[in-house]
Structures are given as structure tokens and as C-alpha cells.
Amino acid sequence: MHPAYGGKIIAQAYDTAAFKLAADDLLQSARANILFHAFAVGVAMRSETVIDAILIESKSGREANRAGAFIDCSGDADLARWAGAPYEQSNKPGGTYYTSHMFRMSGVNAATAAGARQLIPKLMAEAENRGEERFPRKGAIVNPIVHKSEWYANATQQKKPDGSALDATNVDDLTYGSSKGGGRSGRSSTSSTRTCRISSGPTSSIFRHRSAFARHAASSAAISCRSTTS
């Protein structure tokens, strides 16, 4: 959200396939070592405040990657939490943002779709009046991307049966959202819900690890190790 735009969310539509190619070129031109198809699952600490290695899992097995510095790009402060940094996550009603259904469409007639932003809220209101649904968001974001016939939609937002927002750091909530939302849009995305608070000293986590798999990876000594330069 940007204060210069009245607190509204600022979004930029782009071609995801083209972005991936551009990002790859950027990293390769900087001579970065790229490792695809690997997932971070924990850390090994050198001390209470210094990370020694990040633990990853892939089809090649379990590895520990060492570096002089680590950048948390998880979107949910996963690395910071694994390292024991204090963080806050609201469990109050309205304390977390609703995750959204997002999908792309091709072969769109731009002239016909131009009124979608006005029409969709009207149809949603009619569905609520009929008692068919209760939507967390009263409207949708529908815009062309790069090609005039390709559009993306960000609509309806997801909720749990009790009406509360999904916890995007809880694998059960993510599974529920994907199974329910996938049937409607074929694709869903999540928003960040965890905020890392910068302070000194470790803290205990009140949230369970994302999976038992992550706990096992963090505790097992049977790992290979690779080092990278910072």
C-alpha cells in the first residue's frame, strides 16, 4: 500500500515468462551461481545471531549452503524465523490480509472486457443478495498485461469456513485455499502475513514449522555441504 495513492495497493502487470528470462539473464550476467528446483527448509546457526548455512532440499537430497551473508526473499520472513529473529504475526480478526485468487486469460476481446471492473462487483452483490456467497473483497482487479488479448484477474479473495483469512504460513490453510480456489480460477496466490521485527537476541517461536519435513531437515546431521562466496 502506498500513502501517495491514498493507501491503495500499487500493482504492476507484467509477462511472467518474460520476467523469468530477464531475471535469469540478470543473474547470469552477474556470474551468480543459480540453483533451481531446491527449497529452503531451515538453517544451521554458527551462534545465536549468526547463520552458518541455509538448509535446502531437492531431488539430489539435503544440502547446506554456506555464505557470508543471507538475504531473506521468502516473502514471509521464513529465514529470519528459522534463525530465531523476533517477529509478530497477528491472530486477531482482520489482522492478516486475505489471500487472493489470481489467474490469467488469453484471447480476451479488450473492447468487451473493458467494463469488467464495473460488471463484476454488480454480479458479486447480486450473488450475496441471493445468499449464495459472502465475499471478503467486494470487487475484482481485471487488467490487460502486455499483450492486449492477455488479461489477468485478481478476484474474490479466499477465506476459511469461519470467514477468517487463511494463514499463508500454515501448510494446512494453504492446502485448503489451493483446493478450494483452484476449482474456481485454476490458480491461486498467497500474500505475506509475517513481519520480522528487528531486535537483538533469540526468541522462541509460537508457530509450528511449515512441515515435519522441515523439522527433520533442520535436525538431521546427514547433509552435504557447499560453500558460496559473498
C-alpha positions as CSV (number, residue, x, y, z in Angstrom):
1,M,0.0,0.0,0.0
2,H,1.3,3.4,-0.9
3,P,0.5,6.6,1.0
4,A,0.9,8.7,-2.1
5,Y,-2.1,6.9,-3.6
6,G,-4.5,7.1,-0.6
7,G,-3.3,3.9,0.9
8,K,-4.3,1.8,-2.1
9,I,-2.3,-1.2,-3.3
10,I,0.0,-0.4,-6.2
11,A,0.4,-3.2,-8.7
12,Q,2.3,-3.6,-12.0
13,A,1.2,-6.1,-14.5
14,Y,3.9,-7.9,-16.5
15,D,4.5,-11.0,-18.6
16,T,5.8,-13.6,-16.1
17,A,7.5,-15.8,-18.7
18,A,9.4,-12.7,-20.0
19,F,10.3,-11.7,-16.4
20,K,11.8,-15.1,-15.7
21,L,14.0,-14.9,-18.7
22,A,15.1,-11.3,-17.8
23,A,15.8,-12.4,-14.2
24,D,17.9,-15.3,-15.4
25,D,19.9,-13.1,-17.7
26,L,20.5,-10.6,-14.9
27,L,21.8,-13.2,-12.5
28,Q,23.9,-15.0,-15.1
29,S,25.5,-11.7,-16.3
30,A,26.5,-11.1,-12.6
31,R,28.1,-14.6,-12.6
32,A,25.8,-15.7,-9.8
33,N,25.6,-19.5,-9.1
34,I,21.9,-20.4,-9.7
35,L,20.2,-23.5,-8.3
36,F,16.7,-24.2,-9.5
37,H,14.3,-26.8,-8.1
38,A,15.5,-26.5,-4.5
39,F,13.6,-25.4,-1.4
40,A,14.9,-23.8,1.8
41,V,13.8,-25.7,4.8
42,G,15.9,-24.4,7.7
43,V,19.2,-23.0,8.9
44,A,22.3,-24.1,10.8
45,M,23.4,-21.4,13.2
46,R,27.1,-20.5,13.9
47,S,25.9,-18.7,17.0
48,E,22.7,-17.3,18.5
49,T,22.7,-14.4,16.0
50,V,24.8,-15.6,13.0
51,I,23.7,-18.0,10.3
52,D,26.3,-20.6,9.3
53,A,24.3,-22.2,6.4
54,I,20.9,-22.5,4.9
55,L,19.4,-26.0,4.6
56,I,17.8,-26.9,1.3
57,E,16.0,-29.9,-0.1
58,S,15.9,-31.1,-3.7
59,K,15.8,-34.3,-5.6
60,S,19.5,-34.5,-5.1
61,G,18.9,-34.8,-1.3
62,R,19.7,-32.5,1.6
63,E,22.4,-29.8,1.4
64,A,23.7,-26.9,3.5
65,N,24.8,-23.8,1.6
66,R,27.3,-21.6,3.4
67,A,27.8,-17.9,2.7
68,G,29.0,-14.7,4.4
69,A,25.5,-13.2,4.2
70,F,22.0,-14.3,3.5
71,I,19.0,-12.4,2.1
72,D,15.5,-13.5,3.1
73,C,13.4,-13.4,-0.1
74,S,10.8,-15.8,1.2
75,G,8.1,-13.2,1.4
76,D,7.1,-14.5,4.9
77,A,10.3,-13.9,6.8
78,D,11.0,-17.7,6.9
79,L,14.8,-17.4,7.1
80,A,14.5,-14.8,9.8
81,R,12.2,-17.0,11.9
82,W,14.4,-20.1,11.4
83,A,17.3,-18.0,12.6
84,G,15.4,-17.1,15.8
85,A,14.8,-13.4,15.0
86,P,11.7,-12.0,16.8
87,Y,8.7,-11.5,14.7
88,E,5.0,-10.7,15.0
89,Q,2.0,-12.4,13.4
90,S,-1.5,-11.2,14.2
91,N,-4.1,-13.8,15.2
92,K,-6.8,-11.2,15.7
93,P,-9.8,-10.9,13.3
94,G,-8.7,-8.7,10.4
95,G,-5.1,-8.9,11.5
96,T,-4.0,-10.7,8.4
97,Y,-4.7,-10.0,4.7
98,Y,-6.9,-12.3,2.7
99,T,-5.1,-14.3,0.1
100,S,-6.3,-13.8,-3.5
101,H,-7.4,-15.8,-6.5
102,M,-5.2,-14.8,-9.4
103,F,-5.3,-16.2,-12.9
104,R,-4.5,-15.2,-16.5
105,M,-6.7,-15.3,-19.6
106,S,-5.8,-15.3,-23.2
107,G,-7.9,-14.5,-26.3
108,V,-9.7,-11.7,-24.5
109,N,-11.6,-9.1,-26.5
110,A,-10.4,-5.9,-24.9
111,A,-13.4,-3.9,-26.0
112,T,-15.8,-6.4,-24.5
113,A,-13.8,-6.8,-21.3
114,A,-13.4,-3.1,-20.7
115,G,-16.5,-3.0,-18.4
116,A,-15.5,-6.0,-16.3
117,R,-14.4,-3.9,-13.3
118,Q,-17.9,-2.4,-13.1
119,L,-19.8,-5.6,-14.0
120,I,-18.1,-8.0,-11.6
121,P,-18.9,-6.1,-8.4
122,K,-22.5,-5.9,-9.6
123,L,-22.7,-9.7,-10.1
124,M,-21.0,-10.3,-6.8
125,A,-23.5,-8.1,-5.0
126,E,-26.4,-10.0,-6.7
127,A,-24.9,-13.3,-5.5
128,E,-24.6,-12.1,-2.0
129,N,-28.2,-10.8,-2.1
130,R,-29.3,-14.3,-3.1
131,G,-27.4,-15.7,-0.2
132,E,-25.1,-17.7,-2.4
133,E,-21.8,-16.3,-1.2
134,R,-20.1,-13.8,1.2
135,F,-17.1,-12.2,-0.4
136,P,-14.2,-10.8,1.6
137,R,-13.5,-8.4,-1.3
138,K,-16.3,-6.5,-3.0
139,G,-14.9,-6.4,-6.5
140,A,-12.0,-7.5,-8.6
141,I,-8.9,-6.2,-10.3
142,V,-9.0,-7.1,-14.0
143,N,-6.4,-5.6,-16.4
144,P,-4.5,-6.4,-19.6
145,I,-0.9,-7.5,-19.1
146,V,1.5,-6.8,-22.0
147,H,-0.4,-8.3,-24.9
148,K,-3.8,-6.7,-25.5
149,S,-5.5,-10.1,-25.7
150,E,-4.0,-11.4,-22.4
151,W,-5.5,-10.3,-19.2
152,Y,-5.1,-11.1,-15.5
153,A,-7.7,-11.2,-12.8
154,N,-7.3,-10.8,-9.0
155,A,-10.6,-11.6,-7.5
156,T,-12.8,-12.6,-4.6
157,Q,-10.1,-13.4,-2.1
158,Q,-10.1,-16.6,-0.1
159,K,-11.4,-17.3,3.4
160,K,-11.8,-20.2,5.8
161,P,-15.2,-21.7,6.6
162,D,-15.5,-19.3,9.6
163,G,-14.9,-16.3,7.4
164,S,-11.4,-15.5,8.6
165,A,-8.4,-15.1,6.4
166,L,-6.1,-18.0,5.5
167,D,-2.8,-18.1,7.2
168,A,-0.3,-18.1,4.4
169,T,2.4,-19.5,6.7
170,N,0.3,-22.6,7.6
171,V,0.5,-25.5,5.1
172,D,-3.0,-26.8,6.0
173,D,-4.5,-23.4,5.3
174,L,-2.6,-23.1,2.0
175,T,-3.8,-26.6,1.0
176,Y,-7.3,-25.7,1.8
177,G,-7.1,-22.4,-0.2
178,S,-5.5,-24.2,-3.2
179,S,-8.1,-27.0,-3.3
180,K,-11.0,-24.6,-2.9
181,G,-9.6,-21.8,-5.0
182,G,-8.2,-24.0,-7.7
183,G,-11.6,-25.2,-8.7
184,R,-12.7,-21.6,-9.4
185,S,-9.7,-20.0,-11.0
186,G,-7.3,-22.8,-11.6
187,R,-4.6,-20.9,-9.9
188,S,-4.1,-19.1,-6.5
189,S,-1.5,-16.9,-4.9
190,T,-0.7,-16.0,-1.4
191,S,0.2,-12.8,0.4
192,S,2.8,-12.3,3.1
193,T,1.4,-12.4,6.6
194,R,4.5,-12.5,8.8
195,T,6.5,-9.4,9.7
196,C,10.0,-9.7,11.1
197,R,10.8,-7.3,14.0
198,I,14.4,-6.2,14.2
199,S,15.9,-6.5,17.7
200,S,18.7,-8.3,19.4
201,G,18.6,-11.8,21.0
202,P,16.8,-15.0,20.0
203,T,13.1,-15.7,20.7
204,S,11.0,-18.8,20.8
205,S,8.6,-19.4,18.0
206,I,4.9,-19.9,18.9
207,F,4.2,-21.3,15.4
208,R,4.9,-24.8,14.3
209,H,7.3,-25.3,11.4
210,R,5.7,-25.4,8.0
211,S,6.1,-29.2,7.9
212,A,7.6,-32.1,9.8
213,F,9.8,-32.4,6.8
214,A,11.4,-29.0,7.6
215,R,11.9,-30.0,11.3
216,H,13.6,-33.2,10.2
217,A,15.9,-31.4,7.8
218,A,16.9,-28.9,10.4
219,S,17.8,-31.6,12.9
220,S,19.5,-34.1,10.7
221,A,23.3,-34.3,10.5
222,A,23.3,-36.3,7.3
223,I,23.7,-33.4,5.0
224,S,26.1,-32.5,2.2
225,C,27.6,-29.0,2.2
226,R,28.5,-26.5,-0.4
227,S,30.1,-23.1,0.1
228,T,29.5,-19.9,-1.8
229,T,31.3,-16.6,-1.7
230,S,29.5,-13.4,-0.7
